[in-house]
C-alpha cells in the first residue's frame, strides 16, 4: 500500500463529514421558508375577515347617516307644519313626515341586520386571529430550533475543518493535490477500496496492471474508469 493512503483516508473521512455538514447547513434556509409559508394561509384568513368587518362597519355608518338625514328632514317638515296656517299644506306635510318616518324604520331594521352580520364577522375574525397566533407560536418554535441547528452545524463544521487542516499538512503535496482534485470532482470519495478487482467508487473492473500497482505501493494507483485513487483490500 502507498504510504500516503492511510493519511488520505483519514482526510477523506473529514472531507465527507464537511460535505455532509455543508449540505445540512444549506438546507436550513429552505426549512425556514417552509416554516414561514405555514403562516400564509392563516394570515390570508385574518386579512379576509378584517376586510369583511370593515365593509360591514362602513355599511352601518352609511345607514346611520341616512337615518340622520331623514330625521333632520322630519324635524324641518315638523317645523314647517307647526308654522303653516293652510290646512291642505298641513296635511301634505303630515303625509311627507309619515313617509320619512317609514323610511327611518326600514333603515333601522337594516341597521339591526348589519349589526348581526358585524357580530358574526367579528367572531370569524377572532377565530382566525386565534388560529394565526397558534400557528405563529409553532412557527417561532420551529425557526428557533432551526437557528440553533444552524449554529450547531457551523460549530461542528469549524471543528472538522480545523481537524482536516491538521491532517492535510503532513501529506505529500502531489498526493494531496491529486486526491483533492478527484474528491472535488466526484463529491463522495477520492480514495476507494479495490476489492476482487472491482473499484469501490464506480464498481467497474480494473485491469490487472492497476491491481499490481495498488499492491506495489510505489505509485498511487488510480481506477481505469473513474480515476479514483485505489487501495487494495485482500
Ligand atoms: Zn472507479
py3Dmol code that shows the C-alpha trace and the ligand (Angstrom):
import py3Dmol

protein = """\
ATOM      1  CA  UNK A   1       0.000   0.000   0.000  1.00  0.00           C
ATOM      2  CA  UNK A   2       1.217   3.507  -0.852  1.00  0.00           C
ATOM      3  CA  UNK A   3       2.328   5.241   2.383  1.00  0.00           C
ATOM      4  CA  UNK A   4       0.030   8.268   1.831  1.00  0.00           C
ATOM      5  CA  UNK A   5      -3.122   6.113   1.591  1.00  0.00           C
ATOM      6  CA  UNK A   6      -3.880   5.859   5.365  1.00  0.00           C
ATOM      7  CA  UNK A   7      -3.424   9.640   5.715  1.00  0.00           C
ATOM      8  CA  UNK A   8      -5.627  10.276   2.689  1.00  0.00           C
ATOM      9  CA  UNK A   9      -8.334   8.018   4.146  1.00  0.00           C
ATOM     10  CA  UNK A  10      -8.299   9.969   7.409  1.00  0.00           C
ATOM     11  CA  UNK A  11      -8.500  13.191   5.434  1.00  0.00           C
ATOM     12  CA  UNK A  12     -11.304  11.820   3.289  1.00  0.00           C
ATOM     13  CA  UNK A  13     -13.344  10.914   6.375  1.00  0.00           C
ATOM     14  CA  UNK A  14     -13.177  14.600   7.424  1.00  0.00           C
ATOM     15  CA  UNK A  15     -13.957  15.801   3.881  1.00  0.00           C
ATOM     16  CA  UNK A  16     -17.059  13.610   3.783  1.00  0.00           C
ATOM     17  CA  UNK A  17     -18.211  14.978   7.134  1.00  0.00           C
ATOM     18  CA  UNK A  18     -17.538  18.559   5.962  1.00  0.00           C
ATOM     19  CA  UNK A  19     -19.574  17.919   2.841  1.00  0.00           C
ATOM     20  CA  UNK A  20     -22.486  16.454   4.829  1.00  0.00           C
ATOM     21  CA  UNK A  21     -22.412  19.369   7.306  1.00  0.00           C
ATOM     22  CA  UNK A  22     -22.341  21.903   4.453  1.00  0.00           C
ATOM     23  CA  UNK A  23     -25.309  20.196   2.834  1.00  0.00           C
ATOM     24  CA  UNK A  24     -27.295  20.252   6.108  1.00  0.00           C
ATOM     25  CA  UNK A  25     -26.401  23.923   6.603  1.00  0.00           C
ATOM     26  CA  UNK A  26     -27.509  24.752   3.072  1.00  0.00           C
ATOM     27  CA  UNK A  27     -30.878  23.078   3.754  1.00  0.00           C
ATOM     28  CA  UNK A  28     -31.629  25.350   6.760  1.00  0.00           C
ATOM     29  CA  UNK A  29     -32.969  28.368   4.758  1.00  0.00           C
ATOM     30  CA  UNK A  30     -35.241  26.024   2.799  1.00  0.00           C
ATOM     31  CA  UNK A  31     -36.674  24.642   6.057  1.00  0.00           C
ATOM     32  CA  UNK A  32     -37.106  28.223   7.326  1.00  0.00           C
ATOM     33  CA  UNK A  33     -39.029  29.156   4.185  1.00  0.00           C
ATOM     34  CA  UNK A  34     -41.223  26.074   4.536  1.00  0.00           C
ATOM     35  CA  UNK A  35     -41.970  27.010   8.160  1.00  0.00           C
ATOM     36  CA  UNK A  36     -42.872  30.587   7.214  1.00  0.00           C
ATOM     37  CA  UNK A  37     -45.193  29.542   4.383  1.00  0.00           C
ATOM     38  CA  UNK A  38     -47.326  27.791   7.026  1.00  0.00           C
ATOM     39  CA  UNK A  39     -48.368  31.306   8.110  1.00  0.00           C
ATOM     40  CA  UNK A  40     -49.587  32.345   4.651  1.00  0.00           C
ATOM     41  CA  UNK A  41     -52.987  30.611   4.799  1.00  0.00           C
ATOM     42  CA  UNK A  42     -53.768  31.815   8.336  1.00  0.00           C
ATOM     43  CA  UNK A  43     -52.616  35.369   7.541  1.00  0.00           C
ATOM     44  CA  UNK A  44     -54.825  35.444   4.431  1.00  0.00           C
ATOM     45  CA  UNK A  45     -57.815  34.275   6.518  1.00  0.00           C
ATOM     46  CA  UNK A  46     -57.232  37.075   9.068  1.00  0.00           C
ATOM     47  CA  UNK A  47     -56.878  39.657   6.268  1.00  0.00           C
ATOM     48  CA  UNK A  48     -60.129  38.495   4.624  1.00  0.00           C
ATOM     49  CA  UNK A  49     -62.018  38.519   7.949  1.00  0.00           C
ATOM     50  CA  UNK A  50     -60.668  42.006   8.807  1.00  0.00           C
ATOM     51  CA  UNK A  51     -61.806  43.298   5.413  1.00  0.00           C
ATOM     52  CA  UNK A  52     -65.286  41.825   5.923  1.00  0.00           C
ATOM     53  CA  UNK A  53     -65.621  43.531   9.354  1.00  0.00           C
ATOM     54  CA  UNK A  54     -64.553  46.882   7.841  1.00  0.00           C
ATOM     55  CA  UNK A  55     -67.015  46.542   4.962  1.00  0.00           C
ATOM     56  CA  UNK A  56     -69.915  45.956   7.352  1.00  0.00           C
ATOM     57  CA  UNK A  57     -68.807  48.871   9.574  1.00  0.00           C
ATOM     58  CA  UNK A  58     -68.847  51.142   6.521  1.00  0.00           C
ATOM     59  CA  UNK A  59     -72.348  49.907   5.611  1.00  0.00           C
ATOM     60  CA  UNK A  60     -73.594  50.636   9.158  1.00  0.00           C
ATOM     61  CA  UNK A  61     -72.097  54.145   9.073  1.00  0.00           C
ATOM     62  CA  UNK A  62     -73.888  54.726   5.742  1.00  0.00           C
ATOM     63  CA  UNK A  63     -77.233  53.594   7.152  1.00  0.00           C
ATOM     64  CA  UNK A  64     -76.750  55.749  10.278  1.00  0.00           C
ATOM     65  CA  UNK A  65     -76.029  58.743   8.075  1.00  0.00           C
ATOM     66  CA  UNK A  66     -79.182  58.027   6.004  1.00  0.00           C
ATOM     67  CA  UNK A  67     -81.236  57.833   9.205  1.00  0.00           C
ATOM     68  CA  UNK A  68     -79.764  61.107  10.469  1.00  0.00           C
ATOM     69  CA  UNK A  69     -80.514  62.857   7.160  1.00  0.00           C
ATOM     70  CA  UNK A  70     -84.146  61.687   7.256  1.00  0.00           C
ATOM     71  CA  UNK A  71     -84.546  62.667  10.903  1.00  0.00           C
ATOM     72  CA  UNK A  72     -83.273  66.160  10.071  1.00  0.00           C
ATOM     73  CA  UNK A  73     -85.829  66.321   7.251  1.00  0.00           C
ATOM     74  CA  UNK A  74     -88.600  65.145   9.568  1.00  0.00           C
ATOM     75  CA  UNK A  75     -87.602  67.866  12.044  1.00  0.00           C
ATOM     76  CA  UNK A  76     -87.617  70.510   9.296  1.00  0.00           C
ATOM     77  CA  UNK A  77     -91.013  69.334   7.979  1.00  0.00           C
ATOM     78  CA  UNK A  78     -92.374  69.358  11.518  1.00  0.00           C
ATOM     79  CA  UNK A  79     -91.249  72.963  11.970  1.00  0.00           C
ATOM     80  CA  UNK A  80     -92.896  73.904   8.661  1.00  0.00           C
ATOM     81  CA  UNK A  81     -96.057  72.100   9.705  1.00  0.00           C
ATOM     82  CA  UNK A  82     -96.071  73.986  13.007  1.00  0.00           C
ATOM     83  CA  UNK A  83     -95.738  77.322  11.250  1.00  0.00           C
ATOM     84  CA  UNK A  84     -98.265  76.845   8.445  1.00  0.00           C
ATOM     85  CA  UNK A  85    -101.825  78.061   8.649  1.00  0.00           C
ATOM     86  CA  UNK A  86    -103.011  76.366   5.499  1.00  0.00           C
ATOM     87  CA  UNK A  87    -104.883  73.174   6.190  1.00  0.00           C
ATOM     88  CA  UNK A  88    -104.000  71.431   2.882  1.00  0.00           C
ATOM     89  CA  UNK A  89    -100.308  72.266   3.359  1.00  0.00           C
ATOM     90  CA  UNK A  90    -100.515  70.932   6.910  1.00  0.00           C
ATOM     91  CA  UNK A  91    -101.978  67.652   5.597  1.00  0.00           C
ATOM     92  CA  UNK A  92     -99.417  67.367   2.788  1.00  0.00           C
ATOM     93  CA  UNK A  93     -96.547  67.896   5.243  1.00  0.00           C
ATOM     94  CA  UNK A  94     -98.063  65.241   7.515  1.00  0.00           C
ATOM     95  CA  UNK A  95     -98.010  62.710   4.643  1.00  0.00           C
ATOM     96  CA  UNK A  96     -94.383  63.619   3.902  1.00  0.00           C
ATOM     97  CA  UNK A  97     -93.407  63.177   7.533  1.00  0.00           C
ATOM     98  CA  UNK A  98     -95.058  59.745   7.687  1.00  0.00           C
ATOM     99  CA  UNK A  99     -93.216  58.670   4.534  1.00  0.00           C
ATOM    100  CA  UNK A 100     -89.880  59.709   6.040  1.00  0.00           C
ATOM    101  CA  UNK A 101     -90.720  58.020   9.323  1.00  0.00           C
ATOM    102  CA  UNK A 102     -91.433  54.762   7.438  1.00  0.00           C
ATOM    103  CA  UNK A 103     -88.074  55.192   5.690  1.00  0.00           C
ATOM    104  CA  UNK A 104     -86.362  55.578   9.052  1.00  0.00           C
ATOM    105  CA  UNK A 105     -87.986  52.401  10.411  1.00  0.00           C
ATOM    106  CA  UNK A 106     -86.887  50.435   7.318  1.00  0.00           C
ATOM    107  CA  UNK A 107     -83.342  51.820   7.698  1.00  0.00           C
ATOM    108  CA  UNK A 108     -83.292  50.928  11.395  1.00  0.00           C
ATOM    109  CA  UNK A 109     -84.288  47.334  10.519  1.00  0.00           C
ATOM    110  CA  UNK A 110     -81.466  47.266   8.006  1.00  0.00           C
ATOM    111  CA  UNK A 111     -79.058  48.596  10.634  1.00  0.00           C
ATOM    112  CA  UNK A 112     -80.034  45.783  13.018  1.00  0.00           C
ATOM    113  CA  UNK A 113     -79.405  43.250  10.235  1.00  0.00           C
ATOM    114  CA  UNK A 114     -75.942  44.752   9.623  1.00  0.00           C
ATOM    115  CA  UNK A 115     -75.220  44.732  13.364  1.00  0.00           C
ATOM    116  CA  UNK A 116     -75.938  40.990  13.432  1.00  0.00           C
ATOM    117  CA  UNK A 117     -73.685  40.497  10.385  1.00  0.00           C
ATOM    118  CA  UNK A 118     -70.994  42.506  12.148  1.00  0.00           C
ATOM    119  CA  UNK A 119     -71.196  40.369  15.258  1.00  0.00           C
ATOM    120  CA  UNK A 120     -70.825  37.196  13.157  1.00  0.00           C
ATOM    121  CA  UNK A 121     -67.938  38.703  11.153  1.00  0.00           C
ATOM    122  CA  UNK A 122     -66.145  39.728  14.364  1.00  0.00           C
ATOM    123  CA  UNK A 123     -66.475  36.177  15.690  1.00  0.00           C
ATOM    124  CA  UNK A 124     -64.953  34.821  12.456  1.00  0.00           C
ATOM    125  CA  UNK A 125     -62.110  37.349  12.751  1.00  0.00           C
ATOM    126  CA  UNK A 126     -61.431  36.418  16.363  1.00  0.00           C
ATOM    127  CA  UNK A 127     -61.247  32.735  15.488  1.00  0.00           C
ATOM    128  CA  UNK A 128     -58.927  33.418  12.534  1.00  0.00           C
ATOM    129  CA  UNK A 129     -56.682  35.542  14.774  1.00  0.00           C
ATOM    130  CA  UNK A 130     -56.561  32.719  17.313  1.00  0.00           C
ATOM    131  CA  UNK A 131     -55.528  30.209  14.645  1.00  0.00           C
ATOM    132  CA  UNK A 132     -52.865  32.585  13.324  1.00  0.00           C
ATOM    133  CA  UNK A 133     -51.467  33.148  16.819  1.00  0.00           C
ATOM    134  CA  UNK A 134     -51.257  29.392  17.413  1.00  0.00           C
ATOM    135  CA  UNK A 135     -49.532  28.813  14.077  1.00  0.00           C
ATOM    136  CA  UNK A 136     -47.197  31.759  14.693  1.00  0.00           C
ATOM    137  CA  UNK A 137     -46.224  30.183  18.015  1.00  0.00           C
ATOM    138  CA  UNK A 138     -45.398  26.862  16.368  1.00  0.00           C
ATOM    139  CA  UNK A 139     -43.510  28.573  13.526  1.00  0.00           C
ATOM    140  CA  UNK A 140     -41.488  30.657  16.015  1.00  0.00           C
ATOM    141  CA  UNK A 141     -40.516  27.452  17.838  1.00  0.00           C
ATOM    142  CA  UNK A 142     -39.515  25.866  14.548  1.00  0.00           C
ATOM    143  CA  UNK A 143     -37.474  28.893  13.484  1.00  0.00           C
ATOM    144  CA  UNK A 144     -35.737  28.963  16.867  1.00  0.00           C
ATOM    145  CA  UNK A 145     -34.875  25.268  16.580  1.00  0.00           C
ATOM    146  CA  UNK A 146     -33.574  25.819  13.043  1.00  0.00           C
ATOM    147  CA  UNK A 147     -31.388  28.737  14.164  1.00  0.00           C
ATOM    148  CA  UNK A 148     -29.946  26.563  16.967  1.00  0.00           C
ATOM    149  CA  UNK A 149     -29.374  23.755  14.470  1.00  0.00           C
ATOM    150  CA  UNK A 150     -27.551  26.127  12.101  1.00  0.00           C
ATOM    151  CA  UNK A 151     -25.331  27.337  14.964  1.00  0.00           C
ATOM    152  CA  UNK A 152     -24.505  23.750  15.935  1.00  0.00           C
ATOM    153  CA  UNK A 153     -23.709  22.825  12.337  1.00  0.00           C
ATOM    154  CA  UNK A 154     -21.414  25.866  11.953  1.00  0.00           C
ATOM    155  CA  UNK A 155     -19.561  24.982  15.160  1.00  0.00           C
ATOM    156  CA  UNK A 156     -19.061  21.364  14.098  1.00  0.00           C
ATOM    157  CA  UNK A 157     -18.037  22.456  10.612  1.00  0.00           C
ATOM    158  CA  UNK A 158     -15.345  24.749  12.045  1.00  0.00           C
ATOM    159  CA  UNK A 159     -14.075  21.896  14.257  1.00  0.00           C
ATOM    160  CA  UNK A 160     -13.899  19.367  11.413  1.00  0.00           C
ATOM    161  CA  UNK A 161     -12.276  21.925   9.087  1.00  0.00           C
ATOM    162  CA  UNK A 162      -9.587  22.538  11.722  1.00  0.00           C
ATOM    163  CA  UNK A 163      -9.025  18.764  12.036  1.00  0.00           C
ATOM    164  CA  UNK A 164      -8.820  18.492   8.266  1.00  0.00           C
ATOM    165  CA  UNK A 165      -6.170  21.221   8.054  1.00  0.00           C
ATOM    166  CA  UNK A 166      -4.122  19.370  10.682  1.00  0.00           C
ATOM    167  CA  UNK A 167      -4.409  16.069   8.815  1.00  0.00           C
ATOM    168  CA  UNK A 168      -3.645  17.599   5.393  1.00  0.00           C
ATOM    169  CA  UNK A 169      -0.437  19.356   6.486  1.00  0.00           C
ATOM    170  CA  UNK A 170       1.878  16.289   6.594  1.00  0.00           C
ATOM    171  CA  UNK A 171       0.558  14.703   3.353  1.00  0.00           C
ATOM    172  CA  UNK A 172       2.805  14.685   0.277  1.00  0.00           C
ATOM    173  CA  UNK A 173       1.750  17.629  -1.880  1.00  0.00           C
ATOM    174  CA  UNK A 174       1.391  15.708  -5.159  1.00  0.00           C
ATOM    175  CA  UNK A 175      -0.751  13.029  -3.495  1.00  0.00           C
ATOM    176  CA  UNK A 176      -2.805  15.670  -1.684  1.00  0.00           C
ATOM    177  CA  UNK A 177      -3.418  17.667  -4.892  1.00  0.00           C
ATOM    178  CA  UNK A 178      -4.441  14.547  -6.810  1.00  0.00           C
ATOM    179  CA  UNK A 179      -6.782  13.425  -4.045  1.00  0.00           C
ATOM    180  CA  UNK A 180      -8.266  16.922  -3.599  1.00  0.00           C
ATOM    181  CA  UNK A 181      -8.961  17.257  -7.316  1.00  0.00           C
ATOM    182  CA  UNK A 182     -10.671  13.853  -7.519  1.00  0.00           C
ATOM    183  CA  UNK A 183     -12.710  14.381  -4.335  1.00  0.00           C
ATOM    184  CA  UNK A 184     -13.926  17.795  -5.562  1.00  0.00           C
ATOM    185  CA  UNK A 185     -14.939  16.306  -8.904  1.00  0.00           C
ATOM    186  CA  UNK A 186     -16.616  13.149  -7.573  1.00  0.00           C
ATOM    187  CA  UNK A 187     -18.151  14.653  -4.481  1.00  0.00           C
ATOM    188  CA  UNK A 188     -18.199  11.434  -2.456  1.00  0.00           C
ATOM    189  CA  UNK A 189     -14.700   9.918  -2.454  1.00  0.00           C
ATOM    190  CA  UNK A 190     -11.220  10.496  -3.874  1.00  0.00           C
ATOM    191  CA  UNK A 191      -9.820   7.237  -2.466  1.00  0.00           C
ATOM    192  CA  UNK A 192     -11.710   3.961  -2.859  1.00  0.00           C
ATOM    193  CA  UNK A 193     -11.087   0.326  -1.942  1.00  0.00           C
ATOM    194  CA  UNK A 194     -10.132  -2.104  -4.684  1.00  0.00           C
ATOM    195  CA  UNK A 195     -11.728  -5.427  -3.878  1.00  0.00           C
ATOM    196  CA  UNK A 196     -11.919  -8.536  -6.077  1.00  0.00           C
ATOM    197  CA  UNK A 197     -10.642  -6.435  -8.965  1.00  0.00           C
ATOM    198  CA  UNK A 198     -13.577  -4.027  -8.640  1.00  0.00           C
ATOM    199  CA  UNK A 199     -13.259  -0.290  -7.885  1.00  0.00           C
ATOM    200  CA  UNK A 200     -15.305   0.572  -4.788  1.00  0.00           C
ATOM    201  CA  UNK A 201     -16.015   4.035  -6.207  1.00  0.00           C
ATOM    202  CA  UNK A 202     -17.566   3.238  -9.579  1.00  0.00           C
ATOM    203  CA  UNK A 203     -17.961  -0.570  -9.276  1.00  0.00           C
ATOM    204  CA  UNK A 204     -16.127  -1.199 -12.526  1.00  0.00           C
ATOM    205  CA  UNK A 205     -13.459  -3.873 -13.072  1.00  0.00           C
ATOM    206  CA  UNK A 206      -9.901  -2.593 -13.252  1.00  0.00           C
ATOM    207  CA  UNK A 207      -7.074  -4.086 -15.352  1.00  0.00           C
ATOM    208  CA  UNK A 208      -4.541  -6.364 -13.666  1.00  0.00           C
ATOM    209  CA  UNK A 209      -1.776  -3.755 -14.034  1.00  0.00           C
ATOM    210  CA  UNK A 210      -3.783  -1.433 -11.787  1.00  0.00           C
ATOM    211  CA  UNK A 211      -4.181  -4.187  -9.186  1.00  0.00           C
ATOM    212  CA  UNK A 212      -0.400  -4.746  -9.309  1.00  0.00           C
ATOM    213  CA  UNK A 213       0.253  -1.017  -8.905  1.00  0.00           C
ATOM    214  CA  UNK A 214      -2.091  -0.838  -5.899  1.00  0.00           C
ATOM    215  CA  UNK A 215      -0.358  -3.851  -4.347  1.00  0.00           C
ATOM    216  CA  UNK A 216       3.127  -2.467  -5.007  1.00  0.00           C
ATOM    217  CA  UNK A 217       2.515   0.884  -3.351  1.00  0.00           C
ATOM    218  CA  UNK A 218       5.258   2.781  -5.219  1.00  0.00           C
ATOM    219  CA  UNK A 219       2.768   4.932  -7.072  1.00  0.00           C
ATOM    220  CA  UNK A 220      -0.789   5.961  -6.315  1.00  0.00           C
ATOM    221  CA  UNK A 221      -2.890   3.526  -8.374  1.00  0.00           C
ATOM    222  CA  UNK A 222      -5.994   5.009  -9.975  1.00  0.00           C
ATOM    223  CA  UNK A 223      -9.163   3.390 -11.282  1.00  0.00           C
ATOM    224  CA  UNK A 224      -9.108   2.970 -15.078  1.00  0.00           C
ATOM    225  CA  UNK A 225     -12.746   4.105 -15.302  1.00  0.00           C
ATOM    226  CA  UNK A 226     -13.307   6.856 -12.713  1.00  0.00           C
ATOM    227  CA  UNK A 227      -9.793   7.927 -11.785  1.00  0.00           C
ATOM    228  CA  UNK A 228     -10.256   7.476  -8.022  1.00  0.00           C
ATOM    229  CA  UNK A 229      -7.134   6.539  -6.065  1.00  0.00           C
ATOM    230  CA  UNK A 230      -7.317   2.836  -5.156  1.00  0.00           C
ATOM    231  CA  UNK A 231      -6.036   0.837  -2.202  1.00  0.00           C
ATOM    232  CA  UNK A 232      -6.042  -2.925  -2.250  1.00  0.00           C
ATOM    233  CA  UNK A 233      -8.332  -4.834   0.102  1.00  0.00           C
ATOM    234  CA  UNK A 234      -7.384  -8.529   0.120  1.00  0.00           C
TER     235      UNK A 234
END
"""
ligand_1 = """\
1
ZN
Zn -13.631 3.558 -10.353
"""
view = py3Dmol.view(width=600, height=400)
view.addModel(protein, "pdb")
view.setStyle({"model": 0}, {"cartoon": {"style": "trace"}})
view.addModel(ligand_1, "xyz")
view.setStyle({"model": 1}, {"stick": {}})
view.zoomTo()
view.show()
